[in-house]
Structure formats: C-alpha cells, structure tokens
Amino acid sequence: MTQERYIDIPGEVMDIYRSWRPTPLYRALKLEEELKTTAQIYYKYEGTSPAGSHKLNTAVPQAYYNKKAGIKRLTTETGAGQWGSALGIACQFFGLECKVYMVRVSYNQKPYRRSFMEAYGAQVISSPSQETEAGRRVLAEQPDTPGTLGTAISEAVEEAVQCPDTNYSLGSVLNHVLLHQSVVGQEAKAQMEKVGGLPDIVIGCHGGGSNFGGLIAPFVRDKFEGKAMRIIAVEPLSCPTLTNGEYRYDYCDTAGLTPLLKMYTLGHQFTPPGIHAGGLRYHGASPIISSLHNNRVIEAQAYPQTDVFQSAITFARSEGILPAPESAHAIHAAIVEALQARDAGEEKVILFGLSGHGHFDMSAYEDYLAKRLNNC
Ligand SMILES: *Cc1c(COP(=O)(O)O)cnc(C)c1O
C-alpha cells in the first residue's frame, strides 16, 4: 500500500526498459483518410517490445523483485501466449526459471508461440494438465475442454504453493500490474501533449484490464479534474465481463485457490468459447477498472470477433501494422467512434492503445480470411 502518486522505476528495470521504451505514439493519418473522418486518431504502440506486446512492462519488474527476494523459479499461466513469452524473456534477463501453463486451445492454435517461449528457456505445459490436482480434476470432468485462463492459473498457483523457492506471477488484473503498465499512459500523455493536447476519447482493449488500466491511468486524473473525456474499455461479445458480468467478490481462478477480489465477473467457472483473442478470454476484471466502471468513470463496449477482424484488416492495410486480435478490439471501437465523429461532423481527438502485434496470430487471420470465424 502506498499514498504516493509516483513510484520510481528501479534503475535495473529502467536499464531493460530502455531497449524499447519509450514506445512510439503514431497518428493514424492513412486510417483517417481511409475512413474520411473529421476525427484525429492516435495510437500508442506496444508491439515494439521484444515480446511483441505491453506485457513485458510488468514481466521485467516482477522478475526483478522476485530475484531480489531470493526466488529461483516463477510459474504462471498464459492464454494466447503473450504473457508466457514476456515472463520467459524477463526470467531469462534475471536468471530465473520459468514454467508456463498454456491454455489448451492456444497451445494447439499457436505452436510458434510455444517455440518462442521455449527459445527463451521457459518450460511450456498444455493446461489442463496431469501435473496438478486442479488440472487432473478438470480433465476428469471435461476431457474435451478448450481450457481456460482460470484453470491455468489454478495449476500455476498450486505448483508455486508446494515449492518454497517458487512464486506464482500474474500478468494482469492485480494492482501492481496496472501500476507497472502505467508507464504506457505516462509516456502517451507526454507524447499527446507535444502534438495536440489531451484526447477526447481514450480506448483500450480489456482482458484483465492491464493495458487498458496502464494507458488510462494519467488520463483518469484529468477526467477527475474536470476534463470532458470518454474512456472506453473494449471486450469480446463472447466474454463480456464488464458489459454483462456481476460486480461482486469472486476468485481469480477456477479452483478457487486465490484470494477473493471485488470485480466484474462472469463467474470463476465460466468457460468462454475458444475465440482467437485468447488474451481477452478471462472471466474477471481488474478491481481498479471494475470500480471505475461501477462509478461510471469509464464505459465498456463489446463486439463480435468478425467485426473486430474486419477492422484489424482495415488497419493493417492503411497503417501497415498487423495487430494482435486482442488489440484489434480497441481498433474496432476507435473506428466506430471515428465514423460517428465523421457523421456528426465533429473534430474529436481519439487515442487508443495498440497493445501488441499479431505476428503469432496468423492462424486467426487465416481463419478470418477463409471466412471460417463464427460471429460470436
Ligand atoms: C494479454 C493481452 C491483452 C489483454 O490483457 P490485459 O491485461 O487486459 O491488457 C491485450 N492485448 C495483448 C496484445 C495482450 O497480449
């Protein structure tokens, strides 16, 4: 707990951040042209990190603090593979071992993600697995399950609890993760001030809330101080935690091993369909984001994956960056807002978070382009 407004980034973490931070803020001029919008669209791009997403921003300090505490090994879960990749790299930087429970549907959809993690020395297990009590229980009850982040968390936590030199590391949801990710928002705000001032609309995709929370952190303060601003979290229609969940106490994992958090939740037993934005398949949400949503400081929107992929393609063809399917949710909402601004003849300034690139998500693009994606 702290009352401080700023917490300094440790020097050793800063030395690593420096290899890809600050990340670029782009104005999406070609996309604006394509949409014929009166809005200005900016995006903060986190795909330039060695892991290809924002997740390394928290993986590095988490590995650093665990190393300092004498921990030898970290266990974790991963959905699409982004978090496992980031933690694998960070553990390598600090000489820690890393074991990753990867949600089965992604393990099968994304073999290159697996190799990526293994190249950095991580051990990768398909979840649910036979290695833990929690995994064996789910396998016995639902042998064909696509797996969930909730189950993978249970497995990683169970293993960490049993080994004294091992800690469990979570890549989203928790307060310290949002704190680490606030570097994204701090840079974005300084960059926006150089080019045009504060945005009217800030948009981020929402899985557990970390890239969104990090991006919006300094802007929420402006909103509290009276700046008119809409702040929008975007999630998949098939996993509508903020738009359709209940605000109550729930577990972070399926087996109920974690402490209870007050958050929007679809229930810790909820199994989302195996959509391609694996990083957004989470039943819960960050308590900070949940509270902001409950207090109407932020709003939430949910979109079907076919619309999201269509916007991803529009973005790739105009801006040249192939986005992660998760990030494409933010792109889609930004396009919707930009078209509304055009129709109303308004000069809105829109900022969205482009949390990662989609270079490991080619099977998703393949399915979309072959018209094999269902509209949920
Ligand atoms: C993991 C991930 C997300 C979702 O997680 P949050 O904690 O909600 O940010 C979004 N985008 C990318 C690229 C991811 O890897």
The ligand as a Gaussian input file, in Angstrom:
#p B3LYP/6-31G(d) Opt

LIG

0 1
 C       -2.745000     -10.106000     -22.832000
 C       -3.064000      -9.133000     -23.847000
 C       -4.196000      -8.308000     -23.733000
 C       -5.179000      -8.421000     -22.624000
 O       -4.697000      -8.302000     -21.326000
 P       -4.914000      -7.002000     -20.460000
 O       -4.380000      -7.356000     -19.129000
 O       -6.384000      -6.717000     -20.434000
 O       -4.141000      -5.931000     -21.111000
 C       -4.394000      -7.344000     -24.701000
 N       -3.566000      -7.223000     -25.769000
 C       -2.487000      -8.007000     -25.921000
 C       -1.615000      -7.810000     -27.111000
 C       -2.201000      -8.983000     -24.966000
 O       -1.125000      -9.744000     -25.106000

